Structures are given as structure tokens and as C-alpha cells.
């Protein structure tokens, strides 16, 4: 998934107070999490964005919220 696709899928939506993205990771401040992960992706200097840690976390977040689609609604 590209950064633009992730932005379109994740931004301007309402999410639960916390989102579990893996067995050892729980996002408790979704707006701050998204801001930091997208910033990290913008600053990634290497060519392959899929190896950026921020991109990997955004994809995990996307997968976790896609599974909970009814609770993630568009504003």
C-alpha cells in the first residue's frame, strides 16, 4: 500500500480510544500515532517505503481497523 492510499484510508476518520495493532502494540493516542508515522514515512530517505518502520506500523493499523470497520467511521 502506498502512503497516499494509507492517507486516504486512515485520515479524517473516527477510531476507538485504543487500537491493538499486534499482540504487543496498542495505540492509545490515534491522532498522534498517525501524525508521527506519516512524518516518519515522509522523512524516509531510502527508496523502498515498504521497509520504513512507520509504513509497517501504518499497515498494521490499517489491517487492525479494517477488521473493526463498524467502529472506524468517516467524519
Buried (B, 14 or more C-beta within 10 A) or exposed (E): BEBEEBBEBBEEEEBEEEBBBEEEEEBEEBEEBBEEBBEBBEEBEEEEBEEBEBBBBBBBBBEBBEEEEEEBEEE
